[in-house]
């Protein structure tokens, strides 16, 4: 009679179901009196061969020695002189195969292949890093980030990328002008973390008034006048500072006068006039708040008040370009402001007028209607004029002032 049976799993293996093959005990008395149990049937010889093959493969993938596991269960019949049986459990063997398959699949994974692609938009305080991964290593990339710093081997600052789509970018705004920086991209998947090559760049030198400013492909001179840093060239851009194209180039008079959105043009639609006088902009372009480069603004009411107070009356001749300047005019330009007779474009019919004899500049007031400040060949003073909303389609010149 089977008086007691104990199960002792082999060390290193955990079984979730207890299976004992009744056939092993068919010669014992009272077996028929035992409750019959159902067990999964399997070809354990084939399963063991599969397990051994996976053990070999796993060792090869990990470049380590093969580790052989014992998948048997020891069963002892204490009623027959402690007779011991070794059995295999089908579900346990299948679970082991699944576990080894997962281990092999994981061992075959690699970290992602990362590429620090490029750096753009470099300024005195910021830059945009570009990166990508050329392979995910067989597992989804879960994290992306850039590290940067002043020493190639010690990238102490880190910025995370939003999302995991490749290619990707990340802007930073905490740079120190004139400093040499190093940057590398990093990526992570289930297999681990990898980095791209390390690139270097130099943040632009801190801006000092008197340096040039480049915007939309044009360079602008600057000067400190009446306590503020001004562009001393008329604006020439065909885009807002967010990259939006400003329409109007080449438009007919009939089309121009109908604009109620930002517009710009060359005087008389002649590109050569842009080189000499810059472009003309309607007031809707001024209202966009995006005409000047970042860190600059269209000259405000306060800016013009300070400027004309510093050069009142006839002294305003000091704001006009002189005969020795290029382009030349009939002022003294002792201020360095270099006002030019760039003309205007009328709102009532879209026609052009006054180039060579007068130049008019928009301001941007805190509220209400703008004032435009005109310089004339026959006058040494500045003539301000208020433009009501029906005149906002006028095209006038623009100067930018540092924030």
NORZI-V926730 format. One record per pair of residues at least 24 apart in sequence whose C-alpha atoms are under 10 Angstrom apart, sorted by the first residue. I is the first residue (numbers start at 1). J is the second residue. D is the distance in whole Angstrom. If there is no record, write none. Layout:
i	j	d
I	J	D
I	J	D
//
This chain:
i	j	d
1	25	10
1	27	10
1	28	6
1	29	5
1	30	6
1	31	8
1	79	7
1	80	9
2	28	7
2	29	7
2	30	8
2	31	8
2	34	9
2	77	7
2	78	8
2	79	6
2	80	8
3	77	8
3	78	7
3	79	5
3	80	9
4	76	8
4	77	6
4	78	6
4	79	6
4	80	9
4	82	10
5	75	7
5	76	6
5	77	5
5	78	6
5	79	8
5	82	9
5	83	10
5	84	10
6	74	8
6	75	6
6	76	6
6	77	7
6	78	8
6	82	10
6	84	10
7	73	7
7	74	6
7	75	5
7	76	7
7	77	9
7	84	10
7	85	10
8	72	10
8	73	7
8	74	5
8	75	7
8	76	8
9	70	10
9	71	9
9	72	8
9	73	5
9	74	6
9	75	9
10	69	9
10	70	7
10	71	7
10	72	7
10	73	6
10	74	7
11	69	9
11	70	8
11	71	10
11	73	10
12	69	8
12	70	8
12	71	9
13	69	8
13	70	8
13	71	7
13	72	9
13	73	9
13	92	9
13	96	9
14	71	10
14	92	8
14	96	10
15	71	10
15	73	9
15	89	9
15	91	9
15	92	6
15	93	9
15	95	9
15	96	10
16	91	8
16	92	7
16	95	9
17	89	8
17	90	10
17	91	8
17	92	8
18	73	10
18	89	8
18	91	9
18	92	9
19	73	9
19	87	9
19	88	8
19	89	6
19	90	8
19	91	9
19	92	9
20	73	9
20	75	8
20	87	8
20	88	9
20	89	8
21	87	8
21	88	9
21	89	9
24	85	8
24	87	9
25	77	9
25	85	10
28	80	9
39	89	9
39	90	9
39	91	9
40	89	8
40	90	6
40	91	7
41	89	9
41	90	7
41	91	9
42	88	10
42	89	9
42	90	6
42	91	9
42	93	9
42	94	10
43	90	8
44	87	10
44	88	7
44	89	8
44	90	7
44	93	8
44	94	10
45	88	10
47	90	8
47	93	7
47	94	7
47	96	10
47	97	8
48	88	10
48	93	8
48	94	10
48	96	10
48	97	9
50	93	10
50	94	10
50	97	7
50	100	10
51	93	8
51	94	9
51	96	7
51	97	6
51	98	9
51	99	10
51	100	8
51	101	9
52	97	9
52	100	10
53	97	10
53	100	10
54	96	10
54	97	8
54	98	10
54	99	10
54	100	6
54	101	7
54	103	9
54	104	7
55	97	10
55	100	7
55	101	9
55	103	10
55	104	9
56	104	10
57	100	9
57	101	10
57	103	10
57	104	7
57	107	10
58	100	8
58	101	9
58	102	10
58	103	7
58	104	5
58	105	9
58	106	10
58	107	7
58	108	9
59	104	9
59	107	9
60	104	9
60	107	9
61	103	10
61	104	7
61	105	9
61	106	10
61	107	6
61	108	6
61	109	10
62	104	9
62	107	6
62	108	8
69	96	10
71	96	9
105	138	9
106	138	9
106	139	9
106	190	8
106	191	7
107	191	8
108	137	9
108	138	8
108	139	10
108	191	9
109	136	9
109	137	6
109	138	5
109	139	7
109	189	9
109	190	8
109	191	6
109	192	9
110	135	9
110	136	8
110	137	4
110	138	7
110	139	8
110	188	10
110	189	8
110	190	8
110	191	5
110	192	7
110	193	9
110	194	9
111	135	9
111	136	7
111	137	5
111	138	8
111	139	8
111	140	10
111	141	9
111	187	8
111	188	7
111	189	6
111	190	7
111	191	5
111	192	5
111	193	6
111	194	6
111	195	9
112	136	4
112	137	5
112	138	8
112	139	8
112	140	9
112	141	7
112	186	9
112	187	6
112	188	7
112	189	7
112	190	9
112	191	8
112	192	8
112	193	7
112	194	6
112	195	8
112	196	10
113	137	7
113	186	9
113	187	8
113	188	10
113	193	9
113	194	7
113	195	8
113	196	7
114	144	10
114	184	9
114	185	7
114	186	7
114	187	7
114	188	10
114	193	10
114	194	7
114	195	6
114	196	5
114	197	8
115	167	9
115	184	8
115	185	7
115	186	9
115	187	10
115	194	10
115	195	8
115	196	4
115	197	6
115	198	9
116	146	9
116	183	8
116	184	6
116	185	5
116	186	9
116	195	8
116	196	5
116	197	6
116	198	7
116	199	7
117	167	9
117	168	10
117	169	10
117	184	9
117	185	9
117	196	9
117	197	9
117	198	10
117	199	9
118	169	9
118	183	10
118	184	10
118	199	8
118	200	10
118	201	10
119	169	9
119	170	10
119	171	10
119	183	9
119	199	8
119	200	9
119	201	8
120	169	10
120	171	9
120	201	10
121	171	9
121	203	10
122	171	10
122	172	10
122	173	10
122	175	10
122	177	10
122	201	8
122	202	8
122	203	6
122	204	7
123	173	9
123	175	8
123	176	9
123	177	7
123	178	9
123	202	9
123	203	6
123	204	5
123	205	8
123	206	8
123	207	9
124	173	9
124	174	9
124	175	7
124	176	6
124	177	4
124	178	7
124	179	9
124	202	9
124	203	5
124	204	4
124	205	6
124	206	5
124	207	7
125	172	8
125	173	5
125	174	6
125	175	4
125	176	6
125	177	6
125	178	9
125	179	10
125	203	7
125	204	8
125	205	9
125	206	8
126	171	7
126	172	5
126	173	4
126	174	6
126	175	5
126	176	8
126	177	9
126	203	7
126	204	9
127	170	9
127	171	6
127	172	6
127	173	7
127	174	9
127	175	8
127	201	9
127	202	10
127	203	8
127	204	10
128	169	7
128	170	6
128	171	4
128	172	6
128	173	9
129	168	8
129	169	5
129	170	5
129	171	6
129	172	8
129	183	8
129	184	9
129	185	9
130	166	10
130	167	7
130	168	6
130	169	4
130	170	7
130	171	9
130	184	10
130	185	8
131	161	10
131	166	8
131	167	6
131	168	6
131	169	6
131	170	9
131	184	9
131	185	6
131	186	9
131	187	10
131	196	8
132	164	10
132	165	8
132	166	5
132	167	4
132	168	6
132	169	9
132	185	8
132	186	9
132	187	9
132	196	9
133	164	10
133	165	9
133	166	6
133	167	7
133	168	9
133	185	9
133	186	9
133	187	8
133	194	10
133	195	10
133	196	9
134	166	8
134	167	9
135	166	10
136	166	10
136	187	9
136	188	9
136	189	8
136	190	10
136	191	10
137	188	10
137	189	8
137	190	9
137	191	8
137	192	10
138	189	9
138	190	9
138	191	9
139	188	10
139	189	6
139	190	6
139	191	7
139	192	10
140	164	9
140	188	9
140	189	6
140	190	8
140	191	10
141	165	9
141	166	10
141	187	7
141	188	6
141	189	5
141	190	8
141	191	10
141	192	10
141	193	10
142	187	8
142	188	6
142	189	5
142	190	8
143	186	8
143	187	6
143	188	5
143	189	7
143	193	9
144	168	9
144	185	8
144	186	6
144	187	5
144	188	7
144	189	9
144	193	10
144	194	10
144	195	10
145	169	9
145	170	8
145	184	9
145	185	6
145	186	5
145	187	7
145	188	9
145	195	9
146	170	8
146	171	10
146	183	7
146	184	6
146	185	4
146	186	6
146	187	9
146	195	9
146	196	10
147	182	8
147	183	6
147	184	6
147	185	6
147	186	8
147	195	10
147	198	9
148	172	10
148	181	7
148	182	5
148	183	4
148	184	7
148	185	9
148	198	9
148	199	9
148	200	9
149	175	9
149	179	10
149	180	9
149	181	6
149	182	5
149	183	7
149	184	10
149	200	10
150	179	8
150	180	6
150	181	5
150	182	6
150	183	9
150	200	9
150	202	10
151	180	9
151	181	7
151	182	7
151	183	9
151	200	10
152	180	10
152	181	8
152	182	6
152	183	8
152	184	9
152	198	7
152	199	9
152	200	8
153	182	9
153	198	9
154	182	9
154	183	10
155	181	9
155	182	7
155	183	7
155	184	8
155	198	10
156	183	10
157	183	9
158	183	10
158	184	10
158	185	10
158	186	10
159	185	10
160	185	10
160	186	9
161	185	10
161	186	10
161	187	10
164	188	10
175	202	10
175	203	7
175	204	9
176	202	9
176	203	7
176	204	8
176	205	8
176	206	8
177	202	8
177	203	5
177	204	5
177	205	5
177	206	5
177	207	8
178	202	6
178	203	5
178	204	5
178	205	4
178	206	7
179	203	6
179	204	8
179	205	8
179	206	10
180	204	9
209	402	9
213	293	9
214	293	9
215	239	10
215	240	10
215	241	8
215	292	8
215	293	6
215	294	9
216	240	9
216	241	8
216	243	9
216	292	10
216	293	9
220	400	10
221	337	10
222	336	9
222	337	9
222	400	9
222	401	9
222	402	9
223	335	9
223	336	7
223	337	8
223	401	10
224	335	9
224	336	9
224	337	9
224	401	10
224	402	10
225	303	10
225	306	9
225	307	7
225	310	9
225	319	10
225	335	6
225	336	8
225	337	7
226	303	9
226	304	10
226	305	10
226	306	6
226	307	6
226	308	9
226	309	8
226	310	6
226	311	9
226	335	9
227	303	9
227	306	8
227	307	9
227	310	9
228	303	8
228	306	9
228	307	9
228	401	7
228	402	7
228	403	9
229	296	9
229	303	10
229	400	9
229	401	6
229	402	6
229	403	9
230	296	9
230	297	10
230	298	10
230	299	8
230	303	9
230	336	10
230	337	8
230	399	7
230	400	6
230	401	5
230	402	7
230	403	10
231	296	9
231	298	10
231	299	10
231	336	10
231	337	8
231	338	10
231	398	9
231	399	6
231	400	5
231	401	6
231	402	8
232	319	10
232	335	10
232	336	7
232	337	5
232	338	6
232	339	8
232	340	10
232	399	7
232	400	9
232	401	10
233	276	10
233	277	8
233	278	8
233	337	8
233	338	7
233	339	8
233	340	9
233	397	10
233	398	9
233	399	7
233	400	9
234	274	9
234	275	10
234	276	9
234	277	6
234	278	5
234	279	7
234	280	9
234	338	9
234	339	8
234	340	8
234	342	9
234	361	9
234	397	6
234	398	6
234	399	6
234	400	8
235	274	9
235	277	9
235	278	5
235	279	6
235	280	8
235	281	9
235	291	9
235	292	8
235	298	10
235	397	7
235	398	5
235	399	6
235	400	8
236	264	9
236	265	9
236	266	9
236	274	7
236	275	8
236	276	10
236	277	8
236	278	5
236	279	5
236	280	8
236	281	10
236	291	10
236	397	9
236	398	9
236	399	10
237	264	9
237	265	10
237	274	10
237	278	8
237	279	7
237	280	10
237	281	10
237	291	8
237	292	9
237	293	10
238	263	9
238	264	7
238	265	8
238	279	8
238	281	10
238	291	9
239	263	10
239	264	9
239	290	9
239	291	8
239	292	9
240	285	9
240	288	8
240	289	9
240	290	5
240	291	5
240	292	7
240	293	8
241	289	9
241	290	5
241	291	6
241	292	6
241	293	6
241	294	7
242	290	7
242	291	9
242	293	9
242	294	9
243	290	9
244	290	9
246	281	9
246	285	8
246	291	9
248	280	10
248	281	9
248	282	10
249	279	10
251	350	9
252	349	10
252	350	8
252	351	9
253	345	9
253	346	9
253	347	9
253	348	9
253	349	6
253	350	4
253	351	6
253	352	9
254	347	10
254	348	9
254	349	7
254	350	6
254	351	9
255	349	9
255	350	8
256	282	9
256	345	9
256	346	9
256	347	8
256	348	10
256	349	8
256	350	5
256	351	9
256	393	8
256	394	9
256	395	9
257	282	10
257	345	9
257	346	8
257	347	5
257	348	6
257	349	6
257	350	5
257	351	9
257	391	9
257	392	9
257	393	6
257	394	8
257	395	10
258	347	8
258	348	9
258	349	9
258	350	8
258	393	7
259	284	8
259	347	9
259	350	10
259	392	9
259	393	6
259	394	10
260	284	6
260	285	9
260	389	10
260	390	10
260	392	8
260	393	7
261	285	7
261	286	10
261	287	9
261	288	9
261	392	10
261	393	9
262	286	8
262	287	8
262	288	7
262	291	10
262	393	9
263	393	8
263	394	10
263	395	8
264	345	10
264	395	7
264	396	9
264	397	10
265	345	9
265	395	8
265	396	10
266	342	10
266	344	10
266	345	10
266	352	10
266	395	10
267	342	8
267	343	7
267	344	7
267	345	8
267	351	10
267	352	7
267	353	9
267	354	10
267	355	8
267	395	9
267	396	10
268	343	10
268	344	9
268	345	9
268	351	8
268	352	6
268	353	9
268	355	9
269	352	9
273	342	8
273	355	9
274	342	9
275	327	10
276	326	9
276	327	6
276	328	10
276	340	9
276	341	10
276	342	8
277	327	8
277	339	9
277	340	7
277	341	7
277	342	5
277	343	8
277	355	9
277	356	9
277	359	9
277	397	8
278	340	9
278	342	7
278	397	7
278	398	9
279	342	8
279	343	10
279	344	10
279	395	9
279	396	8
279	397	6
279	398	8
280	342	8
280	343	8
280	344	7
280	345	7
280	360	9
280	361	9
280	362	10
280	394	9
280	395	5
280	396	5
280	397	5
280	398	7
281	344	9
281	345	9
281	361	10
281	362	9
281	392	10
281	393	8
281	394	8
281	395	5
281	396	5
281	397	6
281	398	7
282	344	10
282	345	9
282	346	10
282	347	9
282	362	9
282	391	9
282	392	6
282	393	5
282	394	5
282	395	4
282	396	6
282	397	9
282	398	10
283	362	7
283	363	9
283	364	9
283	369	10
283	370	8
283	372	10
283	387	9
283	389	9
283	391	9
283	392	5
283	393	6
283	394	7
283	395	7
283	396	8
284	389	10
284	392	7
284	393	7
284	394	10
284	395	10
285	392	10
285	393	10
285	395	10
286	362	8
286	363	8
286	364	7
286	370	10
286	392	10
286	398	9
287	364	8
287	365	10
287	370	10
289	364	9
291	398	9
291	399	10
291	400	9
292	398	9
292	399	8
292	400	6
292	401	8
292	402	9
293	400	8
293	401	10
293	402	9
294	402	9
294	403	9
295	400	10
295	401	9
295	402	6
295	403	5
296	399	10
296	400	6
296	401	5
296	402	4
296	403	5
297	364	9
297	399	8
297	400	5
297	401	5
297	402	6
297	403	6
298	361	10
298	362	8
298	363	7
298	364	7
298	365	10
298	398	7
298	399	6
298	400	5
298	401	6
298	402	9
298	403	10
299	361	9
299	362	7
299	363	5
299	364	6
299	365	9
299	398	8
299	399	6
299	400	5
299	401	6
299	402	9
299	403	10
300	362	8
300	363	5
300	364	4
300	365	6
300	366	8
300	370	9
300	371	10
300	399	10
300	400	9
300	401	8
301	362	9
301	363	6
301	364	6
301	365	5
301	366	8
301	367	10
301	370	8
301	371	8
301	372	10
302	363	9
302	364	9
302	365	8
302	366	9
303	363	8
303	364	9
303	365	10
303	400	10
303	401	8
304	361	10
304	362	10
304	363	7
304	364	10
304	365	10
304	371	10
304	372	10
304	373	8
304	384	10
307	335	10
307	337	10
308	373	10
308	381	9
308	382	8
310	335	9
311	335	9
311	381	9
311	382	9
312	380	10
312	381	7
312	382	8
313	379	10
313	380	7
313	381	5
313	382	7
313	383	10
314	379	8
314	380	5
314	381	5
314	382	8
315	380	7
315	381	7
315	382	9
316	375	9
316	379	9
316	380	6
316	381	5
316	382	6
317	375	9
317	376	10
317	377	10
317	379	8
317	380	5
317	381	6
317	382	9
318	380	8
318	381	9
319	375	9
319	380	9
319	381	9
319	382	9
320	359	10
320	375	8
320	376	9
320	377	9
320	380	9
320	381	10
320	382	10
328	356	10
329	356	8
329	357	9
329	376	10
329	377	8
330	357	10
330	376	9
330	377	7
330	378	9
330	379	10
330	380	9
331	375	10
331	376	10
331	377	8
331	379	10
331	380	8
332	380	10
337	399	10
339	374	10
339	375	8
339	376	10
339	397	10
339	399	10
340	374	10
340	375	8
340	376	9
340	377	10
340	397	9
341	374	9
341	375	7
341	376	7
341	377	8
341	397	9
342	375	10
342	396	8
342	397	7
343	374	10
343	375	10
343	376	10
343	395	9
343	396	7
343	397	8
344	374	10
344	394	7
344	395	5
344	396	5
344	397	8
345	393	8
345	394	5
345	395	5
345	396	7
345	397	10
346	391	8
346	392	10
346	393	7
346	394	5
346	395	7
346	396	9
347	390	8
347	391	6
347	392	7
347	393	5
347	394	4
347	395	8
348	390	8
348	391	7
348	392	10
348	393	8
348	394	8
349	393	10
349	394	10
350	393	8
350	394	8
350	395	9
351	394	10
351	395	10
352	394	10
352	395	9
359	396	8
359	397	7
360	384	9
360	385	10
360	395	9
360	396	6
360	397	6
360	398	8
361	395	9
361	396	6
361	397	5
361	398	6
361	399	7
362	386	10
362	387	10
362	394	10
362	395	9
362	396	6
362	397	7
362	398	6
362	399	8
363	397	10
363	398	8
363	399	9
363	400	10
372	396	8
372	397	9
372	398	10
373	397	10
//
